[in-house]
Amino acid sequence: MSRRHCQLTGRKPGFGKQVSHSHRRTSRRWLPNTQTRRYWVPGENRYVTLTLSTKAMKTIDRRGIESVLAEIRKGEGR
């Protein structure tokens, strides 16, 4: 899995063209703001390292690490 991929929301780089003043087009990527974070999971008595977008970090703050981990594990068999 690439580093620039959120494990919760699935966000990944967007692709497109950069258009200059003279209207020449070159390829470029828009990278999501992903961070590597380590969370303590009390139910498993261990740390879990996740690569998350900043929106996913806010989701973990709201819902809690236990419910988010259950959702990630359920979605791994996609």
C-alpha positions, -999 to +999 in steps of 0.1 A: +000+000+000+013+034-009+021+059+018-003+085+005-034+064+011-058+068+041-066+035+057-100+047+070-115+070+044-096+056+013-084+090+002-056+088-023-038+111-047-058+129-074-044+133-109-048+160-134-031+187-155-012+218-145-020+246-170+006+274-173-001+309-185+008+299-221-017+271-217+009+243-218-003+213-199+018+190-177+007+162-155+006+167-117-008+150-086-027+164-057-016+146-026-039+141+004-028+153+038-019+119+053-001+114+086+012+083+103-002+081+138+001+056+167-030+050+188-032+031+221-060+005+219-070-004+255-091-034+245-061-051+229-035-036+253-012-025+225-004+004+201-017+004+165+000+025+138-023+039+111-017+061+080-047+085+081-059+117+065-065+146+088-103+141+084-099+105+095-081+117+127-111+139+135-134+109+130-113+089+155-115+118+180-154+117+176-161+080+174-132+065+193-104+042+182-122+009+190-152+015+167-130+028+139-106-002+141-136-025+139-148-007+107-113-009+092-110-046+099-145-053+086-136-035+053-103-053+047-120-081+028-132-058+001 
